[in-house]
Amino acid sequence: CTSTLLSLIHPVTSSLQIPFISDQAHHKANPDRCDGIEFDAIAPDEKGHTFFFKGDHLWNGFNGPAQVSSAFFKELDDYHHLGHVDAAFRMHNKEKPKDHDHIYFFLDDKVFSYYNHSLEEGYPKDIQLDFPGVPGHLDAAVECPKGECNSDSVLFFKGDEVYNYDIATQSVKERQWAHLPNCTSAFRWLEQYYCFHGHNFTRFHPVSGEVNGVYPKDARHYFMRCPNFGHGGEAKVPKCSEVTLDAITSDDSGKTYAFTGHIYMRLDTHRDGKHAFPIARTWKELDKGVDAVFSYSDKIYIIKGNQVYIYKSAAPSTLIEGYPKSLKEELGIEGPVNAAFVCADHHIVHIIQGQKMQDIDLSATPRVVAREVPLPIAGIEAGMCGPDGVKVYVGSKFYHYETPRLLAFSKMSPEPKKITPDMMGCVE
């Protein structure tokens, strides 16, 4: 398949349509983030719109011009015409729904709590009232959910000090990450953590502060669209009628991946936007695309040619020792494979080759084809089994069946459905 998601190399989010306010003299001229500025704060709201703050302006999302902050958070302008915010983050605390998904802004020794772009009653407050042990005059803040940190936490940055605030116990652990630049803003995106400094950023581990890879990197290449910048430049979002898939799967934790050409996209991250990455970024041994992918028992099986690569699903994706192995050795078949899928709580992988489907019991040893059936549809390129049934993809359309058995034995094919913007971040 051709790589039609390739042009989705920048984050895709919808933008709140709030008019630009230009009649307040105390606001400074619109800054241009493509000039290489240093952000004061970065935070998403409860709907997943990401805001980049600089002075009394912000950018709504990864595209578009600056607007005054009070167009979105009007009370910020009511308090002494605030010229900036020190730090901001979106709260992750499902144990307390009244706080979960609120945006918290910090200025000097005060904290503001917003939900649905309205200031919560009783705010602003002293920081110590909501976050005891956290200092004022912060540089940056970022949420860290349980599973990525040891518990639901917030990381606060001030100079070279990092304060790990445990939301449930209200305890603070102070540490120094001298190897990390002083962060003027911090951002959690797609379960990765970014420290912004100047017009650059450095990705770090939220527990250890460890930095892996070549950093810093220029934010204009990754977190905004700027002329002459970007790993794709001014590439346009493709039409949905142009999108085709090589593979699609959902792992045991609910992460859903779509593959085309040498890139992949997370489909379960609507609150962070949809963004395409090189496959080798996550599965480093694979840089030339995939033929089929399926998930089973906390592992992701990736088929390319006559080989099978098996990775641990948990981040970072690690290739299981001894792999890749041949398809014959692992599954008892020869390639090529067009599509493959496993339904939740089942041990059967359904392998599609041409216009036939083979069922292989993954719990058996050795693994052999237990059943082979002809299919009513030709040209299947990808398939996935989810809570709502089986979807098989042919070009830019897909067919929906309630079960693999209906896919195999239905005498009439259902009406094909079109890939939609909500599914793939494409445009009509």
C-alpha positions as CSV (number, residue, x, y, z in Angstrom):
1,C,0.0,0.0,0.0
2,T,1.1,3.5,-0.6
3,S,1.9,5.7,2.4
4,T,-1.1,8.0,2.4
5,L,-0.9,8.9,6.1
6,L,2.6,10.2,5.6
7,S,1.5,13.8,5.3
8,L,-0.1,13.6,8.7
9,I,3.3,14.2,10.2
10,H,2.1,17.1,12.4
11,P,-0.4,16.8,15.3
12,V,-4.0,17.2,14.2
13,T,-6.4,18.9,16.5
14,S,-9.6,20.7,16.2
15,S,-9.6,24.4,17.3
16,L,-12.1,26.3,19.4
17,Q,-13.5,29.0,17.2
18,I,-13.2,32.1,19.5
19,P,-12.9,35.5,17.9
20,F,-9.6,37.3,18.2
21,I,-9.8,40.3,20.5
22,S,-7.8,43.2,19.2
23,D,-9.2,46.2,21.0
24,Q,-7.4,46.0,24.3
25,A,-4.5,48.4,24.2
26,H,-2.6,46.8,27.0
27,H,-1.9,43.7,24.9
28,K,1.4,43.4,23.2
29,A,1.7,42.8,19.4
30,N,1.0,39.2,18.3
31,P,4.1,37.1,18.7
32,D,5.0,34.6,16.0
33,R,6.1,31.2,17.4
34,C,7.9,30.4,14.2
35,D,10.4,33.2,15.1
36,G,11.8,30.8,17.7
37,I,10.3,31.9,21.0
38,E,10.4,30.4,24.5
39,F,7.0,29.3,25.8
40,D,5.9,30.3,29.3
41,A,3.6,27.2,29.6
42,I,1.9,24.4,27.6
43,A,-1.3,22.6,28.6
44,P,-4.2,20.8,27.1
45,D,-7.8,21.5,28.2
46,E,-10.5,18.9,29.0
47,K,-11.3,18.5,25.3
48,G,-7.8,17.9,24.2
49,H,-7.1,21.4,22.7
50,T,-3.5,22.2,23.5
51,F,-2.6,25.8,24.4
52,F,0.9,27.3,24.1
53,F,1.4,30.4,26.2
54,K,3.7,33.3,25.7
55,G,3.2,36.6,27.6
56,D,-0.5,37.6,27.4
57,H,-1.0,35.5,24.2
58,L,-1.5,31.9,23.4
59,W,-1.8,29.5,20.4
60,N,-4.7,27.2,20.2
61,G,-3.3,23.9,18.8
62,F,-0.4,23.2,16.6
63,N,-1.4,25.5,13.8
64,G,-2.6,29.1,13.5
65,P,-1.8,32.5,14.8
66,A,-1.5,33.8,18.3
67,Q,-4.5,35.2,20.2
68,V,-4.8,37.0,23.5
69,S,-5.1,34.6,26.4
70,S,-8.2,36.4,27.7
71,A,-10.1,35.3,24.6
72,F,-10.1,31.8,26.1
73,F,-9.5,32.4,29.8
74,K,-11.1,35.8,30.4
75,E,-10.6,35.9,34.1
76,L,-6.8,35.9,33.6
77,D,-7.2,39.4,32.3
78,D,-9.5,40.4,35.2
79,Y,-6.6,39.9,37.7
80,H,-4.3,42.8,37.3
81,H,-4.1,42.3,33.5
82,L,-1.8,39.3,33.9
83,G,1.0,39.6,31.5
84,H,1.9,35.9,31.5
85,V,1.5,32.6,33.4
86,D,4.5,30.9,35.1
87,A,3.3,27.3,34.5
88,A,0.2,25.3,33.6
89,F,-0.9,21.6,33.5
90,R,-4.1,19.5,33.1
91,M,-5.0,17.6,36.2
92,H,-5.2,13.8,36.0
93,N,-7.0,12.6,39.1
94,K,-10.0,10.3,38.3
95,E,-10.4,9.6,42.0
96,K,-11.6,13.2,42.4
97,P,-13.9,14.0,39.4
98,K,-14.3,17.6,40.6
99,D,-10.5,18.2,39.9
100,H,-9.9,15.8,37.1
101,D,-9.2,17.4,33.7
102,H,-9.1,20.9,35.2
103,I,-6.4,23.2,33.9
104,Y,-4.3,24.8,36.6
105,F,-2.4,28.0,36.0
106,F,0.4,29.3,38.2
107,L,1.5,32.9,38.6
108,D,3.9,34.0,41.4
109,D,2.4,32.3,44.5
110,K,-1.2,32.0,43.2
111,V,-2.9,29.1,41.4
112,F,-6.0,29.4,39.1
113,S,-8.3,26.4,38.3
114,Y,-10.3,26.3,35.1
115,Y,-12.8,23.9,33.7
116,N,-14.6,24.5,30.4
117,H,-12.7,27.7,30.2
118,S,-14.3,29.2,33.3
119,L,-12.5,30.0,36.5
120,E,-13.7,27.7,39.4
121,E,-15.3,29.4,42.4
122,G,-12.8,30.3,45.1
123,Y,-9.9,30.9,42.8
124,P,-7.2,32.2,42.6
125,K,-5.8,30.6,45.8
126,D,-2.4,30.5,47.4
127,I,-0.4,27.6,45.8
128,Q,0.2,26.2,49.3
129,L,-3.6,25.7,49.8
130,D,-3.9,23.3,46.8
131,F,-0.4,22.0,46.5
132,P,1.3,22.1,49.9
133,G,5.1,22.0,49.7
134,V,5.2,23.3,46.2
135,P,7.1,26.7,45.9
136,G,5.8,29.8,44.1
137,H,7.4,31.5,41.1
138,L,7.5,28.2,39.2
139,D,9.1,27.6,35.8
140,A,7.0,24.7,34.5
141,A,4.6,21.9,35.5
142,V,3.3,18.7,33.9
143,E,0.8,16.0,35.0
144,C,2.0,12.4,35.3
145,P,-0.7,9.7,35.6
146,K,-0.2,6.5,37.6
147,G,1.5,3.9,35.4
148,E,3.8,6.5,33.9
149,C,4.7,7.7,37.4
150,N,4.3,5.6,40.6
151,S,1.0,7.3,41.4
152,D,-1.0,10.2,40.0
153,S,1.4,13.0,40.3
154,V,2.4,16.5,39.1
155,L,6.0,17.4,38.3
156,F,6.9,21.0,39.1
157,F,10.1,22.6,37.9
158,K,11.9,25.6,39.4
159,G,15.5,26.2,38.3
160,D,17.3,22.9,38.5
161,E,14.9,21.6,41.1
162,V,12.1,19.2,40.4
163,Y,9.2,18.7,42.8
164,N,7.3,15.4,42.4
165,Y,3.9,16.1,44.0
166,D,1.8,13.0,44.9
167,I,-1.8,14.0,44.4
168,A,-3.4,11.5,46.8
169,T,-1.0,11.9,49.7
170,Q,-0.1,15.6,49.0
171,S,3.5,14.7,49.7
172,V,6.4,16.2,47.8
173,K,9.7,14.7,46.8
174,E,12.4,17.1,45.8
175,R,15.2,16.1,43.4
176,Q,17.7,17.6,41.1
177,W,18.0,16.6,37.4
178,A,21.2,18.5,36.6
179,H,21.4,16.8,33.2
180,L,18.1,18.3,32.1
181,P,18.0,21.9,30.9
182,N,16.0,24.3,33.0
183,C,12.5,23.9,31.7
184,T,10.4,27.0,31.0
185,S,7.4,24.8,30.1
186,A,6.7,21.1,30.1
187,F,4.3,19.0,28.1
188,R,2.9,15.4,28.3
189,W,1.9,14.3,24.8
190,L,1.1,10.7,23.7
191,E,2.5,9.4,27.0
192,Q,5.9,11.1,26.4
193,Y,7.3,14.0,28.4
194,Y,8.9,17.1,26.9
195,C,10.9,19.8,28.6
196,F,10.9,23.0,26.6
197,H,13.7,25.5,26.9
198,G,14.3,28.4,24.5
199,H,12.9,27.3,21.1
200,N,14.1,23.7,21.8
201,F,12.8,20.7,23.6
202,T,14.3,17.6,25.3
203,R,12.3,14.4,25.9
204,F,12.8,12.9,29.4
205,H,11.6,10.1,31.5
206,P,9.2,11.4,34.2
207,V,10.5,9.2,37.0
208,S,14.2,9.2,36.5
209,G,14.6,12.3,34.3
210,E,16.7,10.2,32.0
211,V,17.2,11.6,28.5
212,N,17.6,9.1,25.7
213,G,18.4,10.1,22.1
214,V,19.8,13.1,20.5
215,Y,18.6,16.3,22.2
216,P,17.8,19.2,22.3
217,K,15.7,19.5,19.1
218,D,14.0,22.5,17.6
219,A,10.3,22.6,18.6
220,R,9.5,24.2,15.2
221,H,10.2,20.9,13.5
222,Y,7.7,19.0,15.7
223,F,5.1,21.0,17.6
224,M,4.0,23.7,15.1
225,R,3.8,24.3,11.4
226,C,6.4,26.8,10.3
227,P,7.8,27.6,6.8
228,N,11.0,25.8,6.1
229,F,10.7,23.7,9.2
230,G,9.2,20.3,10.0
231,H,9.7,16.7,9.1
232,G,7.2,17.1,6.2
233,G,7.1,20.9,5.8
234,E,3.8,22.2,4.5
235,A,2.4,18.8,3.7
236,K,-1.4,18.7,3.6
237,V,-3.7,16.4,5.5
238,P,-4.8,13.7,3.0
239,K,-8.3,13.2,1.9
240,C,-10.0,10.2,3.5
241,S,-10.6,8.7,0.1
242,E,-6.8,8.5,-0.2
243,V,-6.1,6.7,3.1
244,T,-5.2,3.1,2.9
245,L,-3.9,0.8,5.6
246,D,-1.3,-2.0,5.6
247,A,-2.2,-3.1,9.2
248,I,-4.2,-2.1,12.2
249,T,-4.3,-3.5,15.8
250,S,-5.3,-2.7,19.3
251,D,-3.2,-4.0,22.2
252,D,-4.4,-5.3,25.6
253,S,-4.1,-1.8,27.1
254,G,-6.4,-0.3,24.5
255,K,-3.7,1.4,22.4
256,T,-4.7,1.3,18.7
257,Y,-2.2,1.5,15.9
258,A,-2.7,2.0,12.2
259,F,0.2,1.3,9.8
260,T,0.8,2.5,6.3
261,G,4.1,2.6,4.4
262,H,6.9,3.3,6.8
263,I,4.7,5.2,9.3
264,Y,2.2,4.5,12.0
265,M,-0.5,6.5,13.8
266,R,-2.1,6.1,17.3
267,L,-5.9,6.2,16.8
268,D,-6.9,6.1,20.5
269,T,-5.4,9.5,21.4
270,H,-8.1,11.9,20.2
271,R,-7.5,14.2,23.2
272,D,-3.9,14.6,22.1
273,G,-4.6,14.8,18.4
274,K,-3.5,12.3,15.8
275,H,0.1,12.2,14.6
276,A,2.0,9.9,12.4
277,F,5.5,8.6,13.3
278,P,8.1,6.5,11.6
279,I,7.5,2.9,12.5
280,A,11.1,2.6,13.5
281,R,10.6,5.2,16.2
282,T,8.7,2.6,18.3
283,W,9.8,-0.7,16.7
284,K,13.4,0.2,15.8
285,E,14.1,-3.1,13.9
286,L,11.4,-2.2,11.3
287,D,12.1,0.7,8.9
288,K,10.5,-0.5,5.7
289,G,6.9,-1.0,6.5
290,V,4.8,-4.0,7.7
291,D,2.5,-6.6,6.1
292,A,0.3,-7.5,9.1
293,V,0.1,-6.8,12.8
294,F,-1.9,-8.5,15.6
295,S,-1.8,-8.3,19.4
296,Y,-1.9,-11.3,21.8
297,S,-1.0,-11.9,25.5
298,D,0.6,-8.4,26.1
299,K,2.7,-8.7,23.0
300,I,2.5,-7.3,19.5
301,Y,3.3,-9.6,16.6
302,I,4.5,-7.8,13.4
303,I,4.7,-9.8,10.2
304,K,7.0,-8.6,7.4
305,G,7.7,-10.9,4.4
306,N,8.4,-14.3,5.8
307,Q,9.4,-13.1,9.2
308,V,7.6,-12.5,12.5
309,Y,8.8,-9.9,15.1
310,I,7.3,-10.1,18.6
311,Y,7.5,-7.1,20.9
312,K,6.4,-6.5,24.4
313,S,3.4,-4.2,24.3
314,A,4.5,-2.1,27.3
315,A,6.6,1.0,26.5
316,P,9.3,1.0,25.5
317,S,8.5,-1.7,22.9
318,T,11.2,-4.3,23.2
319,L,11.9,-7.1,20.7
320,I,11.6,-10.5,22.4
321,E,14.9,-12.3,22.5
322,G,15.4,-14.8,19.7
323,Y,13.2,-12.8,17.2
324,P,12.6,-12.3,14.4
325,K,11.7,-15.9,13.5
326,S,10.3,-17.3,10.2
327,L,6.6,-17.5,9.7
328,K,6.9,-21.2,9.2
329,E,8.6,-21.7,12.6
330,E,6.3,-19.3,14.5
331,L,2.9,-19.9,12.9
332,G,3.3,-22.9,10.6
333,I,2.6,-21.0,7.4
334,E,4.5,-19.4,4.5
335,G,4.1,-15.7,3.6
336,P,3.1,-13.3,2.4
337,V,0.3,-12.3,4.8
338,N,-2.2,-9.6,3.9
339,A,-3.8,-9.1,7.3
340,A,-4.1,-10.7,10.7
341,F,-6.2,-10.2,13.9
342,V,-7.0,-11.8,17.2
343,C,-10.3,-11.1,19.2
344,A,-10.0,-10.3,22.9
345,D,-9.9,-13.2,25.3
346,H,-9.4,-15.6,22.4
347,H,-6.4,-17.7,21.3
348,I,-7.1,-17.9,17.6
349,V,-5.2,-15.6,15.2
350,H,-7.1,-15.2,11.9
351,I,-4.6,-14.9,9.0
352,I,-5.8,-13.5,5.7
353,Q,-3.8,-14.5,2.6
354,G,-5.4,-13.4,-0.6
355,Q,-9.1,-14.4,-0.5
356,K,-8.7,-17.1,2.2
357,M,-8.6,-17.0,6.0
358,Q,-6.6,-19.4,8.1
359,D,-7.2,-19.9,11.8
360,I,-4.2,-20.8,14.0
361,D,-4.5,-21.6,17.7
362,L,-1.8,-19.6,19.5
363,S,-2.1,-21.7,22.6
364,A,-1.2,-24.9,20.8
365,T,2.2,-26.4,20.3
366,P,3.2,-26.7,17.5
367,R,1.1,-24.0,15.9
368,V,-0.6,-25.2,12.8
369,V,-3.6,-24.1,10.6
370,A,-6.7,-25.5,12.3
371,R,-9.1,-24.3,9.7
372,E,-9.0,-22.6,6.3
373,V,-12.0,-20.9,4.7
374,P,-12.6,-18.9,1.5
375,L,-13.6,-15.2,2.0
376,P,-16.4,-13.3,0.2
377,I,-14.2,-10.2,-0.2
378,A,-11.1,-9.8,-2.2
379,G,-8.3,-7.3,-1.7
380,I,-8.3,-7.2,2.1
381,E,-5.2,-5.3,3.3
382,A,-5.8,-4.9,7.1
383,G,-8.1,-6.2,9.7
384,M,-8.9,-5.8,13.4
385,C,-11.2,-7.4,15.9
386,G,-12.6,-5.1,18.6
387,P,-15.6,-4.8,21.0
388,D,-17.9,-3.9,18.1
389,G,-16.8,-6.8,15.9
390,V,-14.4,-7.3,13.0
391,K,-13.4,-4.6,10.5
392,V,-11.5,-5.5,7.3
393,Y,-10.0,-2.8,5.2
394,V,-10.0,-2.7,1.4
395,G,-8.5,0.5,0.0
396,S,-10.1,3.5,1.7
397,K,-13.2,1.6,2.8
398,F,-13.9,-1.1,5.3
399,Y,-16.4,-3.9,5.9
400,H,-17.9,-4.5,9.4
401,Y,-18.8,-8.0,10.6
402,E,-20.1,-8.9,14.1
403,T,-17.8,-12.0,14.3
404,P,-14.9,-13.7,12.4
405,R,-17.4,-16.5,11.6
406,L,-19.7,-14.1,9.8
407,L,-16.8,-12.8,7.9
408,A,-16.0,-16.3,6.8
409,F,-19.4,-17.7,6.1
410,S,-21.7,-14.7,5.1
411,K,-23.0,-15.2,1.6
412,M,-23.7,-11.5,1.2
413,S,-21.1,-8.8,1.9
414,P,-22.2,-5.8,4.0
415,E,-22.2,-2.4,2.5
416,P,-18.6,-1.0,2.6
417,K,-18.1,2.0,4.9
418,K,-15.8,5.0,4.3
419,I,-12.8,5.9,6.4
420,T,-13.8,9.1,8.3
421,P,-11.9,12.1,9.7
422,D,-12.8,10.9,13.2
423,M,-11.0,7.6,12.5
424,M,-7.9,8.7,10.8
425,G,-7.6,12.5,11.1
426,C,-8.1,12.9,7.4
427,V,-10.4,15.3,5.6
428,E,-13.4,14.7,3.5
